[in-house]
Amino acid sequence: MLPRLPTTPAFLPVPHDDALAYSAALQHHIAARIDAAGGWIGFDRFMDLALYTPAMGYYAGGAHKFGAAGDFITAPELSAAFAQTLAAQVVQILALSAPQIVEVGAGSGRLAADLLCELELRGSPPGAYAILELSGELRARQRQTIGDRAPHLLPRVVWLEQLPGRFDGLVLANEVLDAMPAHLVLWNEEAIAERGVAVDAGQFIWRDRPASGRLLEQAQLLAAECPLTPAYLSEVSLLAPAWVAQWAAILGRGALLLIDYGFPRREYYHPQRDSGTLMCHYRHHAHGEPFYLPGLQDITAHVEFTAIVEAGCAAGLDLLGYSTQANFLFNCGLTEVLARTPVSEPLRYLPVANAVQKLVSPAEMGELFKVIAFGKGIGEPLLGFASGDRSATL
């Protein structure tokens, strides 16, 4: 049991009492799971419990997560221009496959609502829009968002709790891979260790154990390929590549379009990035303390896109393109979408222009965020990768 809560770091807002009680209940739950496992769990298991424990985890609870009132802002929350631009690529994929979309982890439902409206405007509404979402609270919020913004399109939307058995069309996932639980690995000169979590004196603590099994194999391959310095700490995701590979058995004719932040392998495991990419988000503050009030904050790790490509292609998917978010959006007509709002109306134009700047600026989301596409039976080059394709860097 955890008898006391951690002290709030000075730079973070102090949670309300009800939020502290919510987190305390999850901490007791995690501590019990650690005890049941013999006093130690891998960090991937801790991350899974902190984010996805039913009715208690960050993504399974009722706290507001997205937008200005939440903990972070995603591209769809910034502006409808994101979905309106993305729609150009969606139209092409649906025309080459089937008029169906599965969105994985739809957040607040903003992307689904704006995308449905734009596809209707372009004369290409999907016959069905499925949302794969495990959180009942988020499903309710998504239904409300779509109902408020596009009530006449809501009958086209269905919710799934598991991957479909077979699917033709577009699979869309925005900021999903980064929230998949990842292992923490420490490369020392003498051995490779997995960093996990234990409980001591009523607090979560780090504790290392020798890496083993599939994780050790992958860590050894990375050590042979990348110039890792002594005491190099970083993440290794086994779940995200496996999840992408699953779609190879599901996808008949269509494409898998993933948007997330991360790097190719050589950049991800750069000698200067020797503390990894693990990051937490609480009330628009980013920090590196995953033990701080589980259930109240997001925990993420950047995506290692080379592993994603290796897994997808080995499973039978075709790599259709890989580029920065900025290049992708410009290729899909972002400039034309921005031009819909007259410059002569500054009260309307400036908020849209400011949001678009965040979407494409190298200092904001434009360079760090990447777009990667896999497919089956797609015989044409995709619009979003017409220029600036970085597949060769993978």
PyMOL commands that set and color helices and strands:
alter all, ss='L'
color gray80, all
select helices_A, chain A and resi 17-36+43-52+75-78+80-96+110-121+136-149+151-156+177-179+213-225+239-250+265-268+305-314+325-331+334-338+346-360+383-385+391-393
alter helices_A, ss='H'
color red, helices_A
select strands_A, chain A and resi 41-42+100-104+128-132+157-160+167-174+183-187+192-200+203-210+232-236+251-263+279-282+285-287+298-300+303-304+318-324+369-376
alter strands_A, ss='S'
color yellow, strands_A
deselect
rebuild
show_as cartoon
